[in-house]
Amino acid sequence: MQSAAIRPLPHLLPRTLFNEEHEAFRETVRKFYEKEVIPHIERFEQQQHVDRELWNKAGNLGLLCPTLPEQYGGSGVDRRYSMILIEEQAYAGDSATGFSLHSDIVANYILNFGNEEQKLKWLPKMVSGEIITAIAMTEPGTGSDLQAIRTSTVPDGDDYVINGSKIFITNGYLCDMAIVVCKTGDSDKGSANLSLIMVEADRPGFSKGKPLNKIGMKGQDTCELFFDNVRVPKENLLGIPGMGFIMLMKELAWERLIVAMICQAGAEAALAHTVKYTKERQAFGKPIAAFQNTRFKLAELRTEIAVCRAYLDQCMQQQLQQQLSVEAAAAAKYKISEMYSKVVDECLQLHGGYGYMLEYPIARAYLDHRANQIYAGTNEIMKELISRSL
């Protein structure tokens, strides 16, 4: 196991997104991962979730929900700080912490669509790590088809009564509250039937399955959620009834850009580990890096990584200006997740048999990387979205 976060190779083109304040924040994040996460990754994988206290430590350092306005406990910074958090997590070889979903997805739904009472109730506790949140969309048998959701919500006096189940829910096992995508209407247009309801985990009838036994990302808290006549007050509704699909679509572009960031930084980390390995490992009396095949493979990978980095940083500039299109985000998620898979496969090959040993970061990356082509909408759906702009 690595003892410190790997640093990426120098970028072929200079990055212009960050200033000295960003880099100071990056140093804080890096030290957090080196002290609080990297030494415990194997234990997190064995228990299939991180320690609850890790969230409190992250909150105390201002690493949760930093983009929220100061009135709700955040730092009021822009999403470049989110990008730094995501990159440093990847450089640390950590696939266990679910901070970005909590901070950059759930928090945004509440900030953008919640009323003032809901914001004051939930957001400060999310910033501090007092509560952990999840968003429950996917159901058994529905996959990426949100309009086919069957989890139902029936009004009963001042309450909603929820029945159904969700699967593959990040932060589900530890969550104190989940935003649940529910069917609240019977319109012929499925997208008009969905609503978002905040459901506290301690409500009667809300239960959690054991953490799911995944191929990779074993330390990440992922489970099923079950709702058996769960009663929640109507004041827990986020936005207005029937607007859930529109709200989900508004945030999905950013969610897909997050996946692209994870993959980009993951590819950079995989290459850095591999360059280090090939310079140290000897074969036939000389370092593996001295062989032309090795040099050419590394050159190919570095070029592909550099091209994707330039596109991703441009997407981030568009996001900062609130001009990022659905198609551009879909292209980033699709292309960079596939690039990451190629990089990991080629880098493992350059490690030889040692690439299959879990003590090497490349082996963990090999197990962890594949899900990026599936969640936040499969890559096939990304291609469909891109094709609509033709």
BELPEMO-V442018 format. One record per helix or strand of 3 or more residues. SS is the DSSP state (H for helix, E for strand). FROM is the first residue (numbers start at 0). LEN is the number of residues. If there is no record, write none. Layout:
<<SS	FROM	LEN> <SS	FROM	LEN>>
//
This chain:
<<H	19	28> <H	51	9> <H	69	3> <H	79	12> <H	98	15> <H	115	13> <E	132	4> <H	145	3> <E	151	5> <E	158	12> <E	176	7> <H	189	4> <E	193	7> <E	205	3> <E	221	12> <H	233	3> <H	243	37> <H	287	3> <H	291	29> <H	325	31> <H	360	13> <H	378	9>>
//
